[in-house]
Amino acid sequence: MSDTKLKRQKKSGLKRRESRFGLALILPAVIVVLLLVILPLFWNIALSFQSARLINIQDVKLVGFDATLRNFERVLSDREFWPVLRTTFIYTIFGSILSILMGLWAALALRKAFRGRAIVRGLVLFPYVVPVIAAAFVWQVMLNPNFGITNVWIERFGGTAIDFLGTKSYDLSVFGIFTMSIPLALITVIVFEGWRYFPFAFLFILAALQSQSEEIEEAALVDGATISQRFWYITIPALKPVLSVLFLLRFIWTFNKFDDVFLLTGGGAGTKVITVKIVDWLLGRGDVGAAAALGLILAVILGVVVALYFKFFYVEDTA
């Protein structure tokens, strides 16, 4: 056997061993995805096309069932569907934007070195790492209309107590000239969403800011550019790819959010989102098929929105 052929055989054997080793490494991840993502997805699809309720859940089949569209008809004809969908989009869009804006402000404020910066940066992460049930409880106590610290301060300055989490519509007087009605409970849960998740945006934006070259800003400063000019024409353009990814991630996660709204208001006072409505169908009415159908509709809507976002708004880093 020639040396050339022997080398080819050794190279081929090495490639096969590397391929088998690579498959062995990814096999656990594939199994986890199959068991925790793919199988539940097919199970949810099967449930959405069956007349499944909690009392007959043992009769539900994964395959070989008589498909029906009654679950989708019942969900789409429900009088709460479109208001809940609108509330979900309002909550998702404004919650995502607020968290990113707060993260941007914190990153800009903590970008430069100062005494105790490391401690302050650590404290900024607190809302994100604290358990959600603890954060929601603190906010409920803080905003309680009877003994909450927020209303204590409002009354101390001559105002009246406000039920922030239980008031669907609040009449706000602007300088005594005109009165506008605002969705107070919904605004409150949006503020909670922004406060709780702005540290995530802070980490992304701070990393992007620290990777930027300071020479460009120094040159702009020498040329007489103001702070606002440097912000709008240097900082923001450089952050567009990061902000684009952040908005996409925050939109997807907030659109699927359940625990924040449920723990704060239970979906009452005009804050019911689709995920809370799914639980209402499942546990409140015992209708597993309708809950699965609404979950599938949620996934389709999110997929369409994400596809449109990638087509028209996504900014890719070309650096």
Secondary structure as GFF3:
##gff-version 3
##sequence-region A 1 319
A	DSSP	alpha_helix	3	33	.	.	.	ID=ss1
A	DSSP	pi_helix	34	38	.	.	.	ID=ss2
A	DSSP	alpha_helix	39	48	.	.	.	ID=ss3
A	DSSP	three_ten_helix	54	59	.	.	.	ID=ss4
A	DSSP	alpha_helix	70	76	.	.	.	ID=ss5
A	DSSP	alpha_helix	81	109	.	.	.	ID=ss6
A	DSSP	alpha_helix	117	124	.	.	.	ID=ss7
A	DSSP	alpha_helix	126	129	.	.	.	ID=ss8
A	DSSP	alpha_helix	132	142	.	.	.	ID=ss9
A	DSSP	alpha_helix	149	156	.	.	.	ID=ss10
A	DSSP	beta_strand	170	174	.	.	.	ID=ss11
A	DSSP	beta_strand	178	182	.	.	.	ID=ss12
A	DSSP	alpha_helix	184	211	.	.	.	ID=ss13
A	DSSP	alpha_helix	214	222	.	.	.	ID=ss14
A	DSSP	alpha_helix	227	230	.	.	.	ID=ss15
A	DSSP	pi_helix	231	235	.	.	.	ID=ss16
A	DSSP	alpha_helix	236	255	.	.	.	ID=ss17
A	DSSP	alpha_helix	259	264	.	.	.	ID=ss18
A	DSSP	alpha_helix	274	279	.	.	.	ID=ss19
A	DSSP	pi_helix	280	284	.	.	.	ID=ss20
A	DSSP	alpha_helix	288	312	.	.	.	ID=ss21
###
